[in-house]
Amino acid sequence: MSNIRDINALVVDWVPPDTPRGNVLEGTVCRLEPLSRKTHADAIHKENSADDGIWDYMAYGPFPKANDYADWVESVEGGTDPLFYAIYDKERRAFGGVASFMRISPEVGTIEAGNISFSPALQRTRAASEAMFLMMQWAFKAGYRRFEWKCNASNLGSRRAAQRLGLSYEGVFRQALVVKGRNRDTAWFAAIDSDWPALETAFRKWLAPDNFDAAGRQKLRLSDLTKPVLAAHDPGLDQTALRPASRS
């Protein structure tokens, strides 16, 4: 009788995690709370109105009128997958964006952060970075094995953000979607549970108050702290421009 060869590593002592319940995720400079029309829609729409360009790579939007945005919020409010959060920036005392847990598969331990829409005022702030940290922290502490980030391959800003957060590049799925009548190639990034201890240390070091001067300028860059954790770097970010997306 021939020996049976193990092709893949056994997953030992792992228990499928719970699905997110929409609990408030409290941080030092931000808070994530379940998105609702009544509490958040008007405030976030006002912040978003500073730049309609934030919708360029999104599957939904733009929303010229506040009521249009409120109707969209109501349509996703209370959903479980995706499960949307409103992001509150404690330093500015304002709600400035949304993000969601989505493609939630506890049976295999995967979860994705998606539908990420930050107003111009929230972008490139400590609150924006901590919001992503809080989502990763929840996922890995709950027992998920894999935390995913996917974006339009033409969206270099999102690809840079994924790598800065310590999510490793995993490739591009060509002609993955049609969004707003246009082809979308999708870039994939992820962190896995064995990455998390080093990533958590990196985030805590970056978020520490003594990493920022009196003007709020960082001393250590998050990308420098997370770079050693990356299993793969995105080669598209080494180019001045990506090859145009293929057309179907």
C-alpha positions as CSV (number, residue, x, y, z in Angstrom):
1,M,0.0,0.0,0.0
2,S,1.4,3.4,-1.0
3,N,2.0,6.1,1.6
4,I,-0.5,9.0,1.6
5,R,1.4,12.2,1.2
6,D,0.2,15.3,3.0
7,I,-0.2,18.0,0.4
8,N,-1.3,20.8,2.6
9,A,-0.6,21.6,6.2
10,L,-3.2,20.4,8.7
11,V,-5.2,23.1,10.5
12,V,-5.0,22.1,14.1
13,D,-7.1,23.3,17.1
14,W,-8.8,26.0,15.0
15,V,-12.5,26.8,15.8
16,P,-14.6,28.8,13.2
17,P,-15.1,32.3,14.7
18,D,-18.4,34.2,15.2
19,T,-19.7,36.6,12.6
20,P,-19.4,40.3,13.5
21,R,-22.4,41.6,15.5
22,G,-22.0,45.3,14.8
23,N,-20.5,46.1,18.2
24,V,-19.0,49.5,18.7
25,L,-15.2,49.4,18.1
26,E,-13.6,52.0,20.3
27,G,-10.1,53.3,19.7
28,T,-8.0,56.2,21.0
29,V,-8.6,58.7,18.2
30,C,-11.6,57.1,16.4
31,R,-14.7,55.1,17.0
32,L,-16.6,52.7,14.7
33,E,-20.3,52.4,15.2
34,P,-23.1,50.7,13.2
35,L,-24.1,53.0,10.3
36,S,-27.6,54.5,10.5
37,R,-29.5,57.0,8.5
38,K,-30.8,58.9,11.5
39,T,-27.4,59.3,13.3
40,H,-24.9,59.5,10.5
41,A,-26.2,60.1,7.0
42,D,-26.4,63.9,7.0
43,A,-23.1,64.4,8.7
44,I,-21.2,62.1,6.4
45,H,-22.8,63.5,3.3
46,K,-21.7,67.0,4.3
47,E,-18.1,65.8,4.7
48,N,-18.2,63.9,1.4
49,S,-19.5,66.8,-0.5
50,A,-16.1,68.4,-0.5
51,D,-14.9,66.1,-3.3
52,D,-17.1,64.0,-5.6
53,G,-13.9,62.3,-6.7
54,I,-14.2,59.9,-3.7
55,W,-16.8,57.9,-5.7
56,D,-14.7,57.3,-8.8
57,Y,-13.7,53.8,-7.8
58,M,-16.8,52.9,-5.8
59,A,-19.7,50.7,-6.9
60,Y,-22.2,53.3,-5.7
61,G,-22.4,57.1,-5.6
62,P,-22.0,60.0,-6.2
63,F,-24.8,61.4,-4.1
64,P,-25.4,65.0,-5.1
65,K,-28.3,65.4,-2.6
66,A,-28.2,64.6,1.1
67,N,-31.5,62.7,0.8
68,D,-30.0,60.4,-1.9
69,Y,-27.1,59.5,0.4
70,A,-29.5,59.0,3.3
71,D,-31.6,56.6,1.2
72,W,-28.5,54.7,0.3
73,V,-27.5,54.5,4.0
74,E,-31.0,53.2,4.8
75,S,-30.7,50.5,2.2
76,V,-27.5,49.1,3.8
77,E,-28.4,49.9,7.4
78,G,-28.8,46.8,9.6
79,G,-27.2,44.5,7.0
80,T,-25.0,41.6,8.2
81,D,-22.9,41.1,5.1
82,P,-21.8,43.7,4.3
83,L,-22.0,45.1,7.8
84,F,-21.4,48.9,7.6
85,Y,-19.7,51.1,10.2
86,A,-19.7,54.9,10.5
87,I,-16.2,56.3,11.4
88,Y,-16.0,59.0,14.0
89,D,-12.9,61.1,14.2
90,K,-12.5,62.1,17.9
91,E,-9.9,64.7,17.1
92,R,-12.2,66.6,14.7
93,R,-15.3,65.5,16.5
94,A,-16.9,64.5,13.2
95,F,-18.2,61.5,11.4
96,G,-16.1,61.3,8.2
97,G,-16.6,58.0,6.4
98,V,-17.7,54.4,6.3
99,A,-16.2,51.0,6.0
100,S,-17.7,47.5,6.2
101,F,-17.0,43.9,7.0
102,M,-18.0,41.9,3.9
103,R,-17.6,38.5,2.3
104,I,-17.7,37.1,5.8
105,S,-16.9,33.3,5.8
106,P,-16.4,32.1,9.3
107,E,-16.5,28.5,8.1
108,V,-13.1,29.0,6.5
109,G,-12.0,32.0,8.6
110,T,-11.9,34.8,6.0
111,I,-13.3,38.3,6.2
112,E,-12.8,41.4,4.1
113,A,-12.7,45.1,4.8
114,G,-14.5,46.8,1.9
115,N,-16.8,49.7,0.8
116,I,-14.2,52.0,2.3
117,S,-15.2,55.6,1.7
118,F,-13.3,58.3,3.5
119,S,-14.2,62.0,3.2
120,P,-11.3,64.3,2.2
121,A,-11.1,65.5,5.8
122,L,-10.7,62.0,7.1
123,Q,-8.2,60.8,4.6
124,R,-4.5,60.6,5.8
125,T,-5.5,61.0,9.4
126,R,-4.7,59.0,12.5
127,A,-8.4,58.2,12.8
128,A,-8.5,56.7,9.3
129,S,-5.5,54.4,10.1
130,E,-6.8,53.4,13.5
131,A,-10.2,52.6,12.0
132,M,-8.5,49.9,9.8
133,F,-6.5,48.7,12.8
134,L,-9.6,48.3,14.8
135,M,-11.2,46.2,12.1
136,M,-8.2,44.0,11.8
137,Q,-7.9,43.7,15.5
138,W,-11.5,42.6,15.9
139,A,-11.1,40.0,13.0
140,F,-8.0,38.3,14.3
141,K,-9.0,38.4,17.9
142,A,-12.3,36.8,17.0
143,G,-10.4,34.0,15.4
144,Y,-10.4,34.7,11.7
145,R,-7.4,33.3,9.8
146,R,-7.4,35.8,6.9
147,F,-8.2,39.5,6.5
148,E,-8.7,40.7,2.9
149,W,-8.6,44.0,1.0
150,K,-9.6,44.2,-2.6
151,C,-9.7,47.3,-4.8
152,N,-9.9,48.5,-8.4
153,A,-6.5,47.8,-9.8
154,S,-6.4,51.3,-11.3
155,N,-6.8,52.8,-7.8
156,L,-3.1,53.3,-6.8
157,G,-4.1,55.2,-3.7
158,S,-6.0,52.2,-2.4
159,R,-3.2,49.8,-3.3
160,R,-0.7,52.0,-1.5
161,A,-3.0,52.1,1.5
162,A,-3.2,48.3,1.7
163,Q,0.6,47.9,1.7
164,R,1.0,50.7,4.2
165,L,-1.4,48.8,6.5
166,G,0.7,45.7,6.2
167,L,-1.5,43.7,3.8
168,S,0.5,41.6,1.4
169,Y,0.0,41.8,-2.4
170,E,-1.5,38.7,-3.9
171,G,-2.1,39.6,-7.5
172,V,-4.6,41.1,-9.9
173,F,-7.7,39.3,-11.2
174,R,-8.3,40.6,-14.7
175,Q,-11.8,41.6,-15.9
176,A,-13.1,40.6,-12.5
177,L,-16.1,42.9,-12.5
178,V,-18.1,45.4,-14.4
179,V,-18.7,48.5,-12.3
180,K,-20.8,51.4,-13.5
181,G,-20.5,50.0,-17.0
182,R,-16.7,49.9,-16.9
183,N,-14.3,47.0,-16.7
184,R,-12.7,46.5,-13.3
185,D,-9.5,44.5,-12.8
186,T,-9.2,43.8,-9.0
187,A,-6.0,43.9,-7.0
188,W,-6.0,41.5,-4.0
189,F,-4.2,42.0,-0.6
190,A,-4.4,40.2,2.7
191,A,-2.9,39.6,6.1
192,I,-3.1,36.3,7.8
193,D,-3.3,35.4,11.5
194,S,0.5,34.7,11.8
195,D,1.1,38.2,10.5
196,W,-1.0,39.8,13.2
197,P,1.3,39.9,16.3
198,A,3.9,41.9,14.3
199,L,1.3,44.1,12.7
200,E,-0.4,44.8,16.0
201,T,3.0,45.8,17.5
202,A,3.6,48.1,14.5
203,F,0.3,49.8,14.7
204,R,0.5,50.4,18.5
205,K,4.0,51.9,18.0
206,W,2.8,54.2,15.3
207,L,-0.4,55.2,17.1
208,A,1.4,56.0,20.3
209,P,1.1,59.7,21.3
210,D,4.9,60.1,21.5
211,N,5.1,59.2,17.8
212,F,3.5,62.6,16.9
213,D,4.9,66.1,17.5
214,A,2.9,69.0,18.8
215,A,1.7,69.8,15.3
216,G,0.5,66.2,14.8
217,R,3.3,65.2,12.4
218,Q,4.4,61.6,12.6
219,K,8.0,60.7,13.6
220,L,7.9,57.0,12.4
221,R,6.0,56.1,9.3
222,L,3.5,53.3,9.5
223,S,4.7,51.9,6.2
224,D,8.2,51.5,7.6
225,L,6.9,49.6,10.6
226,T,4.7,47.3,8.6
227,K,7.1,46.7,5.6
228,P,9.0,43.8,7.3
229,V,5.7,41.9,7.7
230,L,4.8,41.9,4.0
231,A,5.0,38.6,2.3
232,A,4.9,40.3,-1.1
233,H,5.2,43.8,-2.4
234,D,2.9,45.3,-5.1
235,P,5.0,45.7,-8.3
236,G,2.5,48.1,-9.7
237,L,3.5,50.7,-7.1
238,D,7.1,50.7,-8.5
239,Q,5.8,52.1,-11.8
240,T,4.8,55.6,-12.5
241,A,1.5,54.3,-14.0
242,L,-0.2,51.0,-14.4
243,R,-1.0,49.5,-17.8
244,P,-4.6,50.6,-18.7
245,A,-7.2,48.2,-17.5
246,S,-8.3,45.7,-20.1
247,R,-11.6,46.1,-21.8
248,S,-14.2,43.5,-22.4
